[in-house]
C-alpha cells in the first residue's frame, strides 16, 4: 500500500501563466492555467518521489 502525504501548493499568477510551489519539498512547476500548474506540480512531486534517494526525501521532509 502506498503511503499518502498532503502537501501545500502555492499557486500564483505570473505574466501569461501560473507558477506552483510546494514549499515542503522545495519543488516548483508552472502552467497556463491554475489547474495545469497544479497538475504539473503534482507530476513533479510524483517524479521526485520516484527518483530521489530515501536520504534526500527524508532531508526535505524534515526541513520544514
C-alpha positions in Angstrom: 0.0 0.0 0.0 1.4 3.4 -1.0 2.0 6.0 1.7 -0.1 9.2 1.2 1.1 12.6 2.0 -0.6 16.0 1.9 1.5 18.9 0.7 0.9 22.7 0.3 0.5 24.1 -3.3 1.0 27.8 -3.6 -0.2 28.9 -7.0 0.4 32.5 -8.2 -0.4 34.3 -11.5 2.8 35.4 -13.2 2.9 37.0 -16.6 0.9 34.8 -19.1 0.7 31.8 -16.8 0.8 30.5 -13.3 3.6 29.2 -11.0 3.1 26.4 -8.5 5.3 25.8 -5.5 5.4 23.0 -2.9 7.3 24.7 0.0 7.7 21.4 2.0 9.7 19.8 -0.8 11.1 22.9 -2.5 9.6 21.8 -5.8 8.1 24.2 -8.4 6.3 24.0 -11.7 4.2 26.1 -14.0 1.3 26.1 -16.3 -1.0 28.2 -18.5 -3.9 27.8 -16.0 -4.3 27.2 -12.3 -5.4 23.6 -13.0 -2.5 22.9 -15.3 0.0 24.4 -12.9 -1.4 22.2 -10.1 -1.3 19.1 -12.3 2.3 19.8 -13.4 3.3 20.3 -9.7 1.6 17.0 -8.8 3.6 15.3 -11.5 6.8 16.9 -10.4 6.3 15.8 -6.9 5.5 12.2 -8.0 8.7 12.2 -10.1 10.7 13.4 -7.2 9.5 10.5 -5.0 10.2 8.1 -7.8 13.8 9.3 -8.5 15.1 10.7 -5.2 17.0 8.7 -2.7 15.4 7.9 0.7 18.0 10.2 2.3 17.0 13.1 0.1 13.3 12.5 0.7 13.8 12.4 4.5 16.0 15.5 4.4 13.4 17.6 2.6 10.5 16.3 4.7 12.3 17.2 7.9 13.5 20.6 6.9 10.0 22.2 7.2 
